């Protein structure tokens, strides 16, 4: 059974009261003649203290709060984490691969140098190969001991004794309107009869070697002036399916669109022209682009007709003479024969 609150208070103050009484008694024993410090006897002091400490019945009794004692916190035992079944995303420091940020200056890769685009210079044209990579073989009907090749893999020969230029080629078109009779391979085969695997400049040099003189290309402004230069006759040779050798004039493979008859004009050595790259200052021979032996007038033509012949598609004068031309891809030997002043006309 719990004691009432008043008893609790008395128990709290009782040691204090006893101490006061004992002190008073000790003082009286030591000096009986001394004047007492209080006019009240000790018993009255004790009673006064007890009564003053006793609570009034109308007042609530407060229980002195006991100091809170917190229980010591016991750390929970740490449970070891289960071993990872997959490798960690970041390897340990001692195994981490070196990165550009933690490498020493000696190990750090050099800073990337930004690439600077430099303008490309025009590529020097190479001697074109025969269409399909085929070999055209040596010139037909010629004594090879008398010919001098102008290229390591020759498609151009010269015969100094007879002042001729010999070319190997093949048929590239036999049923179309024409702007030229011959072009360098890989240029304008769609509007020429034969394609020659050589640069126009090489053929130009060969004509110079046998005595031909270039004149001037065609002029259109302010007035039309036809191309000039040494007159050049052109013959062609080929073999049929039976291996029999044939020969004809190049004009026989070109037909006038209006008259339906073979073309009758020879070509002249206009000599084309050069154009200069403004950035590099290099010069290029215009006829290398395709205008080798033309039937329409072009200022870039190496060989041109000395008559007015339009290059407009709707006004072209000539077309392929299909019936006279062998099958596509047939090897053809083309012979350029300058008409020199000292020679008698044939």
C-alpha positions in Angstrom: 0.0 0.0 0.0 1.4 3.4 -0.9 1.9 6.1 1.8 -0.1 9.3 1.5 1.8 12.3 0.0 2.1 14.0 3.3 4.0 11.1 4.8 6.4 11.3 1.8 7.1 14.9 2.5 7.8 14.2 6.1 10.2 11.5 5.2 11.9 14.0 2.9 12.2 16.7 5.5 12.8 14.5 8.6 16.6 14.2 8.1 16.8 18.0 7.8 14.8 18.5 11.1 17.0 16.0 12.9 20.1 17.7 11.7 18.8 21.1 13.0 18.0 19.7 16.4 21.3 18.0 16.8 23.1 21.2 15.8 21.1 23.1 18.5 21.9 20.6 21.2 25.6 20.6 20.3 25.7 24.4 20.6 24.0 24.3 24.0 26.4 21.7 25.3 29.4 23.6 24.3 28.4 27.0 25.7 25.5 26.8 28.1 26.0 30.4 29.1 25.9 31.7 25.6 22.9 33.6 24.4 20.7 31.4 22.3 20.5 32.3 18.7 16.7 31.9 18.7 14.1 32.9 21.2 12.2 29.8 20.5 13.1 26.5 22.0 14.3 23.7 19.8 11.1 21.7 20.1 9.2 24.7 18.9 11.6 25.1 15.9 11.1 21.5 15.0 7.3 21.8 15.2 7.4 25.0 13.2 9.4 23.4 10.5 7.2 20.4 10.4 4.0 22.5 10.3 5.4 24.8 7.6 6.4 21.8 5.5 3.0 20.1 5.9 0.9 20.9 2.9 -2.5 22.5 3.2 -5.4 20.1 2.7 -6.7 22.4 -0.1 -3.4 22.6 -2.0 -2.4 20.0 -4.4 0.6 18.0 -3.5 3.4 18.0 -6.0 5.5 15.0 -6.3 9.1 15.9 -6.8 10.2 14.9 -10.2 12.7 12.2 -10.2 15.7 12.7 -12.5 15.4 10.9 -15.7 18.0 8.3 -16.3 18.3 7.3 -19.9 19.2 3.8 -20.5 22.5 3.4 -22.3 22.0 3.0 -26.1 23.3 -0.3 -27.1 24.4 -0.2 -30.8 22.8 -2.9 -32.8 25.1 -5.4 -34.2 25.9 -4.8 -37.8 24.9 -7.6 -40.1 27.5 -8.1 -42.8 26.1 -7.3 -46.2 25.7 -10.3 -48.5 28.4 -10.6 -51.1 27.6 -8.9 -54.4 26.8 -11.4 -57.1 27.7 -8.9 -59.8 30.9 -6.9 -60.0 30.6 -3.3 -58.7 30.1 -0.6 -61.2 33.2 1.2 -59.9 36.3 -0.9 -59.3 38.4 -0.4 -56.1 40.8 2.5 -56.1 43.8 0.1 -56.2 42.3 -1.6 -59.2 40.6 1.3 -60.9 41.9 1.9 -64.4 43.7 5.1 -64.9 41.7 7.9 -66.3 42.7 11.2 -67.9 41.8 13.0 -64.7 44.0 10.9 -62.3 46.9 10.3 -64.5 50.2 12.0 -63.8 51.3 14.6 -66.4 53.8 12.1 -67.8 51.0 9.5 -68.3 48.2 11.9 -69.4 47.5 11.7 -73.1 48.3 14.7 -75.1 45.4 17.0 -75.8 43.7 16.3 -79.1 44.6 18.7 -81.8 41.5 19.8 -83.8 41.5 18.7 -87.4 41.8 21.6 -89.8 40.4 20.9 -93.3 42.7 21.9 -96.0 41.4 22.6 -99.5 42.1 19.7 -101.8 44.0 20.5 -104.9 42.6 19.2 -108.2 43.7 15.7 -108.8 46.0 15.3 -111.7 44.1 13.1 -114.2 45.6 9.7 -114.9 45.5 7.9 -118.2 42.1 6.3 -118.4 41.8 2.5 -118.8 39.8 0.7 -121.4 36.1 0.2 -120.5 35.5 -2.8 -118.3 39.2 -3.1 -117.7 39.7 -5.0 -120.9 42.8 -5.1 -123.0 42.6 -3.7 -126.4 45.7 -5.3 -127.7 48.3 -3.8 -130.1 47.3 -1.6 -133.1 45.7 -3.6 -135.9 47.4 -3.9 -139.3 50.7 -2.1 -138.2 54.3 -3.1 -138.1 55.0 -2.7 -134.4 58.7 -2.4 -135.0 58.1 1.0 -136.6 55.9 2.4 -133.9 57.1 4.3 -130.8 54.8 4.1 -127.8 54.2 7.3 -125.8 53.0 5.6 -122.6 54.2 2.8 -120.4 50.9 0.9 -120.9 50.5 2.3 -124.4 47.4 3.4 -126.1 49.2 6.0 -128.2 52.0 5.4 -130.7 53.7 7.5 -133.3 55.1 6.5 -136.7 57.7 9.2 -137.5 58.4 7.8 -141.0 54.8 8.3 -142.1 53.9 11.2 -139.7 51.0 9.3 -138.1 49.6 8.9 -134.7 48.2 5.5 -133.9 45.6 5.0 -131.1 43.9 2.0 -129.7 40.2 2.4 -128.7 36.9 0.5 -128.6 33.3 1.2 -129.7 31.3 2.9 -127.0 28.2 4.2 -128.8 26.5 3.2 -132.1 23.0 4.7 -132.0 22.8 8.2 -130.6 23.1 11.9 -131.6 26.8 12.9 -131.5 28.8 15.8 -130.2 32.1 14.1 -130.8 33.6 11.1 -132.6 36.2 10.2 -130.0 36.7 10.9 -126.3 39.0 9.8 -123.5 37.7 6.8 -121.7 35.5 7.6 -118.7 34.3 11.0 -120.0 31.7 11.4 -122.7 31.0 8.0 -124.1 27.3 8.6 -124.2 27.8 11.1 -127.1 30.9 9.6 -128.9 31.5 6.6 -131.1 34.9 5.4 -129.7 36.6 5.8 -126.4 40.4 6.0 -126.1 42.2 5.1 -122.9 44.6 8.0 -123.0 44.6 11.6 -122.0 43.9 14.2 -124.7 47.2 16.0 -123.8 49.2 12.9 -124.7 47.5 12.7 -128.1 48.2 16.4 -128.6 51.9 15.8 -127.8 51.9 12.9 -130.3 50.5 15.2 -133.1 53.2 17.8 -132.3 55.8 15.0 -132.6 54.7 14.1 -136.1 54.7 17.7 -137.4 51.1 18.9 -136.8 50.6 22.5 -135.9 47.8 23.6 -133.6 45.8 26.7 -134.7 43.0 28.3 -132.6 39.8 26.9 -131.1 36.4 28.0 -132.3 35.3 31.6 -131.5 31.7 32.6 -130.9 31.9 36.2 -129.8 31.6 38.8 -131.2 31.3 36.7 -134.4 31.6 33.1 -135.2 35.1 32.1 -136.3 35.7 28.4 -137.0 38.6 26.5 -135.5 41.9 26.5 -137.4 45.1 24.3 -137.4 46.6 21.5 -139.4 44.0 19.4 -141.1 43.7 15.9 -139.7 42.3 12.9 -141.6 41.1 10.0 -139.4 40.9 6.3 -140.4 39.6 3.3 -138.4 40.5 -0.4 -138.4 38.7 -3.3 -136.7 38.1 -7.1 -137.0 34.8 -8.8 -137.5 33.6 -11.9 -135.7 35.5 -14.1 -138.2 38.7 -12.2 -137.6 38.8 -10.4 -140.9 40.4 -7.0 -140.8 38.4 -4.0 -142.0 39.3 -0.3 -142.6 37.2 2.8 -143.2 37.3 6.6 -142.8 36.0 7.9 -139.5 33.5 10.0 -141.4 31.7 6.8 -142.6 30.7 6.2 -139.0 29.1 9.6 -138.7 25.9 10.5 -140.5 24.4 13.8 -141.3 21.0 13.9 -139.5 19.3 15.8 -142.4 20.8 14.2 -145.4 21.3 10.7 -143.8 24.7 10.6 -145.6 28.2 10.2 -144.2 29.9 13.3 -143.0 32.4 14.7 -145.5 34.5 17.2 -143.5 38.0 16.5 -142.1 39.0 17.8 -138.6 41.5 20.6 -137.8 44.0 20.7 -135.0 42.5 23.5 -132.9 44.6 22.5 -129.9 42.0 23.1 -127.2 43.1 25.5 -124.4 44.3 25.6 -120.8 42.5 26.8 -117.7 44.2 28.0 -114.5 43.1 27.1 -111.0 43.0 30.5 -109.2 43.8 29.0 -105.8 46.8 26.9 -106.8 47.9 28.6 -110.0 48.1 25.2 -111.8 47.1 24.8 -115.4 44.9 22.1 -116.9 44.3 21.0 -120.4 40.6 21.4 -121.2 40.3 18.6 -123.7 41.1 16.0 -121.0 37.5 16.5 -119.9 36.2 14.7 -123.0 36.4 17.1 -126.0 39.0 15.1 -127.9 37.7 14.7 -131.5 34.5 16.8 -131.8 31.7 17.1 -134.4 30.1 19.9 -132.5 32.1 23.1 -132.0 33.7 23.5 -128.6 36.4 26.0 -127.6 37.9 23.1 -125.6 38.1 20.7 -128.5 41.5 19.3 -129.4 40.3 18.4 -132.9 37.2 20.3 -134.2 35.3 20.7 -137.5 36.1 23.9 -139.5 32.4 24.5 -140.1 29.6 25.8 -137.8 28.2 22.9 -136.0 25.8 23.5 -133.1 26.3 21.8 -129.7 22.7 22.4 -128.7 20.9 19.0 -128.3 17.9 20.2 -130.4 20.2 21.4 -133.2 22.9 18.7 -133.5 24.0 18.1 -137.1 25.3 14.5 -136.7 24.5 11.1 -135.3 26.1 7.6 -135.2 25.8 5.7 -138.5 24.7 2.6 -136.8 24.8 0.3 -139.8 28.5 1.0 -140.4 29.7 0.6 -136.8 30.7 -2.8 -135.3 29.3 -4.1 -132.0 29.8 -2.3 -128.7 33.2 -3.0 -127.2 34.8 -3.9 -130.4 38.5 -3.0 -130.4 39.2 -0.2 -132.9 42.6 1.2 -134.1 42.3 4.9 -134.8 44.8 6.6 -137.1 45.4 10.3 -137.1 47.1 11.5 -140.3 48.1 15.2 -140.4 48.0 16.8 -143.9 51.4 18.5 -143.9 52.3 21.3 -146.3 55.3 19.5 -147.8 53.2 16.4 -148.5 51.3 16.0 -151.7 47.6 15.4 -151.3 46.5 11.8 -151.7 
